[in-house]
Amino acid sequence: GHLSTFFGWLIAEERYSRGNPVVSRIHSQRGAPAAPRPYGDHDLRTIWECVERSGKLELMLAFAIGEECGLRGGEVTNIRLTDIDASAQTIFVRLPTKNKRTRTVPFHTKVKKYLELWLKERGSGAPDDHLLLNRAFHRFTTGQLDFWFKKLLSNEPDPAGSFSFHRLRHTWATRLMNNGMELAVLK
């Protein structure tokens, strides 16, 4: 960055007559992408205990969906009541998604339990049909979800203190791979 700025300054001062020789896509030093870091069973239990102690059903439900369904934070906050099929125990993931595709994902006992509890607390008179609403009945955004998890867990010792919602997705995928799911199917 400094070298590119230096050449930009030389060009602006008319001390260098050619184009800037620093090309970011060629000269930048990007490292290898970070390896997925799934949570271990003990770490997951520790974080879950912290979330459960909070008593915030919306965070417990979001955590359970991340753990059991492998959804991204933005996908969780975009779930509407009509996207949930409680009898089939599936959630329809609508657009926008990162890969620009809709899909249906199954959920299990933890999501089922906290979904029922949250829907009782949420009530049916809410003006918005999004699943996760704050106390003012506005839908949660990804930033708000991250904020509430950070606020809840930042003072806890690691692994809870460095909690990342996206790591729940890595944990979900790793568990599926370890139980024999082929990579092509998982993708």
N, C-alpha and C positions, 0 to 999 in steps of 0.2 A: 504494500500500500504506500509506503513512504517513497519508494523509488518511483512509482507511477506518479505520485503527487509532484515529486521533484521534476520529472520530465514535463509534466503539465505546466509547471511554473516556468520552466525554460521556454516552452512553446509560447506561453502567454507573454513573456518578456521579449519574444522574438530573438532569443539567443540560440534556438534550435529550430531548424527549418523543416525537419521531417515529422512524420507522425510519431506518436508516443510508442516507443519500442516495447513497453511492458504490456503484455496481453494477459489479462487476469485468468482466462480459462487455460492458458498454457503455463504461466509462471506461478500460479498459486500452488501452495503446498497443502493439499488436502490429504488427510490421513485416511486410513481404511475406515469404512463405516463401523460404527460401534456394534459390538456383538450383542445379541439379545441377552437380557439378564432376567431370567424368570425368578420369581420368588420361590424359595423352598417351602415345604409344608410348615415348618416351624415359624418361619418369617410371616407367612400368610396368616397363621393362627394368631401371632402376636399383633399384627396390624388389625385383624378382624376384631380382636378383643378391645382395642382402643376405639374403633369405630362403634362397636356395640355399646361401650360405656357411655358414649356421647348421647345415646337415646334418640338420635336424629334418624327417623325412619327413612327419609329420602336419601340420606347418605348410605345407610345400610343397604337399601335397595339398589342404588347405583353401584356400590361395591360388589354386591352379589351378581348383578348383571355383567359387570366387567369380568368377574371371576368365572362364572358359569357359561357365559355366552361369548366372551372374547371380543366384545364390542369396544370401539374407540369411544373416548369421552364425548365427542361431538355426536356420535351415533346414539349414545345413551340419552343425551339431552334432547334429541330430535324425536324420540319415541312418543307416539300419540296413543291415547286409549284405544282407538280403533285398530292399532297395529298389534294388539295383544290378543292372542287366542288362548284363553285360559284352559279350555278343555283339551286342546291339542298341545298345550304348553309350548307355544312358539311365539316369537316376536318377529314381525315384518320390519326389516331395516330399509327405510325409504331413502330416497335421494335428498340431499347431497351426501355422497360417500366418497372416500378417497379414490376408489377405483371406478366410480360412476356407474355402479350396478346395484340394483336392489337384490335382497336375498331374505330368506327366512331362516332364523336360527332357533334351535330348541333351548328351553331352559329347564331347570331341575328343581329340587326341593327347596333350596335356599331362596331362590328367586320367587318361587311360588309362595313361600311363607311370608316374605317381606312385601311382596306385591299385595297380598290380601290385607296385611296390616296397614300398609301405606294408603291403599284405596279407602279403607275405613276412615283414616285420619284426614285424607285429602277431601273426602266428601264429593258429592255429585253436583253441587251447586257452583263449582268453579267455572269462571267464564272462558277458560282456555282448555283445550282438549289435550294438551301435552301432559305426559305422565308426571314428570317432575316439575313441580311448581314451588316457588318460594312462598313465604308467609303472606306476601302481597298478591298472591295468585298470578304472578308473572312466571313464564317458563324460565327454567334454569338455562344459562348459557354455558358453554364449555369453560369459559373464564371463571364464572361463578362457581362451578363445580370444583375446579382446581383450587380456587380461593378457599372454599369451605374445607376441603381435605387438608390443605396446607395449614389453615388456621387450627384445625382440630389436631393435626399430627405433628406440627413443627417442633413442639416442645417435648415430644416423646423421644426416647432413645432409638437409635437405628435398629431395625430397618424401618420402623414407622416414621421416624423423623425425616427420612429422605424418600418418602412414599412418592411413587409416580403411578398415576392411573394407567398409563400405557403399558407398564410392566405387568399388569394383570392380563393383558392380551398376550404377552410373551409367555406367561405362565400357562395360560389356557392352551396355547399352541404346543408348548413343550409337553404338557401332559398328554395331549392327543397323540403326538409323535411317539412318546414313550409307551403308549398303549397300542401301538401298531398301525396307526393311520398313516397312509402313504402321503408323501409330501405333495404330490400332484393333487390329491383330493383335498388336502388341507388348504392349499393355495386357492 
